[in-house]
Amino acid sequence: MQLKTGKKLTFLVLILLVLAKITYCQNTNKGYLITIDSTKQFIQYNIPLSKGEVIDKLEKKKLSANYAYEAKNLKAGMLLITAASGYLFIIPFGQWAFNKEINWGWSLLGIGLFSINIPLNRLVNKKLKQGIKAYNKQSEFEEKRRSKYRLSLKTSGNGIGLALNF
């Protein structure tokens, strides 16, 4: 049984589509996901990200936005605590410089306040990790929903033609 030219062409296109799909699946790059490497550095598309950049990316997705807001608020609180603890730590040195009675209690209070930042920093990291899990889950879902094939009308020097992108 011999196939007609139209059927041969259709068969060839189908084989090429299947081969292209197999090749695409083997070369899928999940660079859009945010990962954490062994040095606890946030990475996306092989580029290191700061905590602020991660928070900005997490705010753009519905599932991870709450974690981003919590992490951002905790970071702001950490900044205020750091500023207050630095001020309290320096007070006795100012008293010493102006020959006043030195009260080291202020300095100890500043050190104590600064030590509160250690668990807060861990809490920020925990919220970021939870947000990254939600971000990656939503990103993978959106990537699966997105069609890999696109049929469009293209113009060229010879006229108009159909272009199949995959």
Secondary structure, DSSP 8 states (H G I E B T S, - for coil): ----HHHHHHHHHHHHHHHHHHHHHHT---TTS-EE-TTS-EEETTEEE-HHHHHHHHTTSHHHHHHHHHHHHHHHHHHHHHHHHHHHHHHHHHHHHTT----HHHHHHHHHHHHTHHHHHHHHHHHHHHHHHHHHHHHHHHHHHS-S-EEEEEEETTEEEEEEE-
